[in-house]
Amino acid sequence: MSGSKSAVISPTKMSGGKPLGKRIKDNWQLYLMLLVPVVLTIIYKYIPMYGIQIAFRDYKASRGMFGSEWIGLEWFERFFTAPNCGRMIKNTLLLSFYSLLWGFPIPVILALMLNQLRFMRFKRVTQTILYAPHFISTMVICGMIRIFLSPSGGLINLIAGTSIDFLTESAAFRTIYIASGIWQDAGWGIIVYMATLASIDTSLYEAAKVDGASMFQRILHIDVPQLTSIMVLNLIMSAGNLMNVGFEKVWLLQTDLNKATSDVIAVYVYQQGIENAKYSYSTAVGLFNTVVNIILLIVVNKIAGRISEDTSFV
């Protein structure tokens, strides 16, 4: 309409014009429920951050945190000058990057394929089979991997007609780690995509069929655009954990012969902090790892905000 202006609704008007104190008094039960997770987050997430300062001290348990000598960046300098520092950073980045590169699209592809199934019983059985590996503990998964890859009687060697001990091969470690990760987590990763696809209006598919669109065209022009936002969000969250290689699996599959590719920061922090009781040094290494994760998260978030039409990522 000519001469009309779009109304801008302020937060005060949206809340009925009531001041904050009045709103809290009227809905104190809801604010009380909200207070519980906020307090727990502060206690268990924010207050422990104060302990990060031991990365800048020569921490001695007998002296306590404040009694230990402040030495600044000495532990960081020791880490960056360590002979295996470059190898650990490289292995951590490559394992994480390849896991993201190969593992990220698999749940999307599986979700798109499952969404096309019309035989509901077969669809449910398939989903259950895909979900199941996620609930197997990492310890059991690594035990299964060792059995399958055993040079004497392992399934892979029986099929290939060889007797290779794959876990002693540095070149095979990344493939083993990434492939087992995809098998374990791909099915669980499709849940959010299946939920998004289930919310699509079925009239869009009917209209596309009337227009003569093939199944591939319907996937490309209806399903994929609906998944774009959640895909970008998952990519941002995955980038924030790029340096957090799964410690348990690497630790359980690592051998002296595959350390060239399995020596990662997470295992090094465990060895220095728990086994060698070098608390300050291990904290410094872990802090470096966290800072890199934060930087990667910010960078990917900015990039996603530029290429995504969804302003929620800006």
C-alpha positions in Angstrom: 0.0 0.0 0.0 1.3 3.5 -0.9 2.3 5.7 1.9 2.4 2.9 4.4 5.5 2.1 6.5 6.6 -1.2 7.8 6.1 -1.4 11.5 9.1 -2.1 13.6 8.1 -4.0 16.7 10.4 -3.3 19.7 11.2 -6.0 22.2 9.3 -4.0 24.9 6.1 -4.0 22.8 6.5 -7.7 22.0 6.6 -8.5 25.7 3.5 -6.4 26.4 5.5 -3.3 27.5 6.3 -4.8 30.9 9.6 -4.1 32.5 12.1 -6.9 33.1 11.4 -7.1 36.8 7.6 -7.4 36.2 8.2 -10.2 33.6 10.4 -12.1 36.0 7.8 -11.8 38.8 5.0 -13.0 36.5 7.0 -15.9 35.1 9.3 -16.7 37.9 8.9 -20.5 37.5 10.3 -20.3 33.9 13.2 -18.2 35.0 13.9 -20.5 37.9 14.0 -23.5 35.5 16.4 -21.5 33.3 18.6 -20.6 36.3 19.6 -24.3 36.9 21.4 -24.9 33.5 22.9 -21.4 33.7 24.4 -22.0 37.2 25.6 -25.5 36.2 27.3 -24.1 33.1 29.0 -21.4 35.1 30.2 -23.9 37.8 31.4 -26.6 35.4 32.4 -24.7 32.3 33.5 -21.2 33.2 34.9 -21.4 36.7 37.4 -24.2 35.8 38.8 -21.9 33.1 40.6 -20.1 35.9 42.9 -23.2 36.1 44.2 -22.5 32.6 46.8 -20.3 34.3 48.9 -23.4 35.3 50.0 -23.4 31.7 51.9 -20.3 32.5 53.3 -21.6 35.9 55.7 -24.2 36.9 52.9 -26.0 38.7 53.8 -28.1 41.8 51.0 -29.9 43.6 52.7 -29.3 46.9 52.8 -25.5 46.4 49.3 -25.2 44.9 48.3 -23.0 42.0 49.2 -19.7 43.5 52.3 -20.9 45.2 53.8 -22.2 41.9 56.3 -20.0 40.1 55.0 -17.9 37.1 57.2 -18.6 34.1 55.1 -17.1 31.2 55.4 -18.8 27.8 58.2 -21.2 28.7 56.0 -24.3 28.3 54.8 -23.2 24.9 58.3 -22.5 23.7 59.3 -26.0 24.9 56.4 -27.5 22.9 57.2 -25.6 19.7 60.8 -26.6 19.9 60.1 -30.3 20.6 61.4 -32.5 17.7 58.0 -34.1 17.2 55.9 -30.9 17.4 55.6 -30.4 13.6 54.7 -34.1 13.1 52.0 -34.0 15.8 50.4 -30.8 14.4 50.5 -32.2 10.9 49.0 -35.5 11.9 46.3 -33.9 13.9 45.3 -31.5 11.1 45.4 -34.2 8.4 43.4 -36.8 10.4 40.7 -34.2 11.2 40.6 -32.7 7.8 40.4 -36.0 6.0 37.7 -37.2 8.5 35.7 -34.0 7.7 36.3 -34.3 4.0 35.2 -37.9 3.7 32.8 -38.2 6.6 30.8 -35.0 6.3 29.0 -35.7 3.0 28.2 -39.4 3.8 25.3 -38.7 6.2 23.8 -36.2 3.7 23.9 -38.7 0.9 22.5 -41.5 3.1 19.7 -39.2 4.3 18.8 -38.3 0.7 18.8 -41.9 -0.3 16.7 -43.1 2.7 14.2 -40.2 2.1 13.4 -41.8 -1.3 12.5 -45.2 0.1 8.7 -45.8 0.2 8.7 -49.2 1.8 8.6 -48.1 5.4 9.5 -51.4 7.1 12.7 -51.7 5.0 13.4 -48.0 5.7 13.1 -48.4 9.4 15.3 -51.6 9.4 17.9 -49.8 7.3 18.0 -46.8 9.7 18.3 -49.1 12.7 21.3 -50.9 11.1 22.9 -47.6 10.3 22.3 -46.3 13.9 23.6 -49.4 15.7 27.4 -48.8 15.4 27.1 -45.5 17.2 26.1 -47.2 20.4 29.2 -49.6 20.4 31.9 -48.3 22.7 35.2 -47.2 21.2 37.0 -50.0 23.1 34.9 -52.6 21.4 35.2 -50.9 18.0 39.0 -51.0 18.2 38.9 -54.6 19.3 36.8 -55.4 16.2 39.2 -53.5 14.0 42.1 -55.5 15.3 40.3 -58.7 14.7 39.3 -57.8 11.2 42.8 -56.6 10.3 44.6 -59.4 12.0 47.4 -60.8 9.7 46.4 -64.4 10.8 42.8 -65.0 10.1 41.6 -61.4 9.8 38.6 -60.9 7.5 40.3 -58.4 5.3 43.4 -60.6 4.8 41.2 -63.6 4.1 39.3 -61.7 1.4 42.5 -60.3 -0.1 44.5 -63.5 0.3 47.3 -61.7 2.1 48.8 -61.7 5.6 49.5 -58.0 6.2 49.5 -56.5 9.6 47.8 -53.2 8.6 48.1 -51.6 12.1 51.9 -51.6 11.8 51.7 -49.8 8.5 51.9 -46.0 8.9 50.4 -45.4 5.5 47.3 -47.4 6.4 46.5 -45.8 9.8 44.6 -42.8 8.5 42.5 -44.9 6.2 41.6 -47.3 9.1 40.8 -44.4 11.4 38.6 -42.5 8.9 36.8 -45.5 7.5 36.0 -46.9 11.0 34.8 -43.4 12.0 32.4 -43.2 9.0 31.0 -46.6 9.7 30.5 -45.8 13.4 29.0 -42.3 13.1 27.5 -41.8 9.7 24.2 -43.4 10.6 23.8 -41.3 13.7 24.6 -38.2 11.7 21.6 -38.7 9.4 19.1 -38.1 12.1 19.1 -34.3 11.9 19.0 -34.4 8.1 16.1 -36.9 8.1 14.1 -34.7 10.4 14.7 -31.7 8.1 13.6 -33.7 5.1 10.5 -34.9 6.9 9.4 -31.3 7.4 9.3 -30.6 3.6 5.8 -29.9 2.2 4.8 -32.9 0.1 3.0 -30.6 -2.3 6.4 -29.5 -3.6 7.2 -33.1 -4.7 3.7 -33.4 -6.3 4.1 -30.2 -8.2 7.6 -31.2 -9.4 6.2 -34.6 -10.6 3.5 -32.8 -12.5 6.1 -30.6 -14.2 8.0 -33.8 -15.2 10.9 -33.5 -12.8 12.9 -36.7 -12.3 13.9 -38.1 -8.9 17.3 -36.7 -9.2 15.9 -33.3 -10.1 13.6 -33.3 -7.1 16.5 -34.1 -4.8 18.6 -31.4 -6.4 16.1 -28.6 -6.4 13.9 -29.5 -3.4 15.8 -31.6 -0.9 19.3 -30.1 -1.1 18.2 -26.5 -0.7 16.3 -27.4 2.4 19.4 -29.1 3.9 21.8 -26.3 3.1 21.3 -24.4 6.3 21.7 -27.4 8.6 24.7 -28.5 6.5 26.4 -25.2 7.0 25.7 -25.3 10.7 27.2 -28.8 11.0 30.2 -27.7 9.0 30.8 -24.8 11.4 30.5 -27.1 14.4 32.8 -29.7 12.8 35.4 -27.0 12.0 35.4 -26.0 15.7 36.5 -29.5 16.6 39.0 -29.8 13.7 42.0 -30.2 16.1 40.1 -32.6 18.5 41.0 -35.9 17.1 39.3 -38.7 18.9 41.9 -39.6 21.6 40.5 -43.0 22.6 40.6 -44.6 19.1 44.0 -43.2 18.3 45.4 -44.4 21.6 44.0 -47.9 21.3 45.1 -48.3 17.6 48.5 -46.7 18.0 51.6 -48.9 17.8 55.3 -48.1 17.7 55.4 -48.8 14.0 52.6 -46.4 12.9 53.5 -43.4 15.0 54.6 -41.5 11.9 50.9 -40.9 11.2 49.2 -41.7 14.5 51.2 -39.3 16.8 48.6 -36.6 17.5 48.3 -33.8 20.1 45.6 -35.5 22.1 47.7 -38.5 22.8 50.7 -36.4 23.6 48.7 -34.4 26.2 47.6 -37.6 27.8 51.1 -39.0 27.9 52.7 -35.8 29.3 49.9 -34.9 31.8 48.7 -38.3 33.1 51.7 -40.7 32.6 54.5 -38.2 33.2 52.6 -35.9 35.6 53.8 -32.8 33.7 50.6 -30.9 34.4 51.7 -27.4 33.3 53.3 -28.6 30.1 50.2 -30.7 29.1 47.9 -27.8 29.9 49.9 -25.5 27.7 49.7 -28.0 24.8 46.0 -28.4 25.3 45.5 -24.7 25.5 47.3 -24.2 22.2 45.0 -26.9 20.7 41.9 -25.1 22.0 43.1 -21.7 20.7 43.6 -23.2 17.2 40.1 -24.7 17.4 38.6 -21.3 18.3 40.4 -19.6 15.4 39.2 -22.2 12.9 35.7 -21.9 14.2 35.7 -18.1 13.7 37.2 -18.3 10.3 34.7 -21.0 9.0 31.8 -19.1 10.6 32.9 -15.9 8.7 33.3 -17.8 5.4 29.9 -19.5 5.9 28.3 -16.2 6.6 29.6 -14.8 3.2 28.5 -17.8 1.1 25.3 -18.7 2.8 22.0 -16.9 2.2 20.9 -17.7 5.7 21.7 -14.6 7.8 21.8 -16.7 11.0 25.4 -17.6 10.1 26.6 -14.0 9.7 
